[in-house]
Amino acid sequence: MGERMKMKQEKAEALKQTILNVAYELFLTHGYEKVCLADIEQGAGATRGSLIYHYRSKETLLLLTSEKFITETFSATPAPTRR
């Protein structure tokens, strides 16, 4: 794989992660129902095409951000101690 192709893939992966992070923050701040794809696009500096290419729908972003929320919540919570 050429260097140019590798850089293009890295840029696409960075944008994909940015879209997910922006969706996560917007859903937490405003709630899923009040956030539209245009809000996510604008926050991520993405086009509708790139958003749909990476995630297909707002519902897909909800599922992935929910996973992220659960993972972060439970990995940050210490295990209960037994007495």
C-alpha positions as CSV (number, residue, x, y, z in Angstrom):
1,M,0.0,0.0,0.0
2,G,1.3,3.4,-0.9
3,E,2.0,6.2,1.5
4,R,-0.7,8.3,0.0
5,M,-3.3,5.6,0.4
6,K,-2.2,5.0,4.0
7,M,-2.6,8.7,4.8
8,K,-6.0,8.8,3.2
9,Q,-7.2,5.8,5.3
10,E,-5.8,7.4,8.5
11,K,-7.7,10.6,7.7
12,A,-10.9,8.7,7.1
13,E,-10.5,6.8,10.3
14,A,-9.9,10.0,12.2
15,L,-13.0,11.6,10.7
16,K,-15.0,8.5,11.6
17,Q,-13.9,8.7,15.3
18,T,-14.6,12.5,15.3
19,I,-18.1,11.9,14.1
20,L,-18.7,9.3,16.8
21,N,-17.2,11.6,19.5
22,V,-19.3,14.5,18.4
23,A,-22.5,12.4,18.3
24,Y,-21.7,11.1,21.8
25,E,-21.3,14.6,23.2
26,L,-24.4,16.0,21.5
27,F,-26.5,13.1,22.6
28,L,-25.4,13.5,26.2
29,T,-25.8,17.2,26.2
30,H,-29.1,17.7,24.2
31,G,-30.6,14.2,24.1
32,Y,-31.0,11.9,21.1
33,E,-34.3,13.3,19.9
34,K,-33.1,16.9,19.8
35,V,-30.0,16.2,17.8
36,C,-30.2,16.0,14.0
37,L,-27.6,14.7,11.5
38,A,-26.8,18.3,10.5
39,D,-25.7,19.0,14.1
40,I,-23.3,16.1,14.0
41,E,-22.0,17.0,10.6
42,Q,-21.4,20.6,11.6
43,G,-19.7,19.6,14.9
44,A,-17.5,17.1,13.2
45,G,-16.7,19.1,10.1
46,A,-18.1,16.3,8.0
47,T,-20.4,16.0,5.0
48,R,-23.6,14.1,5.0
49,G,-22.0,11.6,2.6
50,S,-19.1,10.9,4.9
51,L,-21.4,10.5,7.9
52,I,-23.7,8.1,6.1
53,Y,-20.7,6.2,4.6
54,H,-19.2,5.6,8.0
55,Y,-22.4,5.1,10.1
56,R,-25.5,4.7,7.8
57,S,-27.9,6.4,10.3
58,K,-28.5,8.3,13.4
59,E,-29.7,5.1,15.0
60,T,-26.4,3.4,14.3
61,L,-24.6,6.3,16.1
62,L,-27.0,5.9,19.0
63,L,-26.1,2.2,19.4
64,L,-22.4,2.9,19.2
65,T,-22.5,5.8,21.5
66,S,-24.6,3.8,24.0
67,E,-21.9,1.1,23.9
68,K,-19.3,3.7,24.6
69,F,-21.3,5.2,27.5
70,I,-21.8,1.8,29.1
71,T,-18.1,0.8,28.6
72,E,-16.9,4.1,30.1
73,T,-19.4,4.0,33.0
74,F,-18.7,0.5,34.1
75,S,-14.9,0.6,33.5
76,A,-14.7,3.7,35.7
77,T,-16.8,2.2,38.5
78,P,-14.9,0.2,41.0
79,A,-16.0,-3.4,41.7
80,P,-18.0,-3.8,44.9
81,T,-16.2,-5.3,47.8
82,R,-17.5,-8.2,49.7
83,R,-17.8,-8.2,53.4
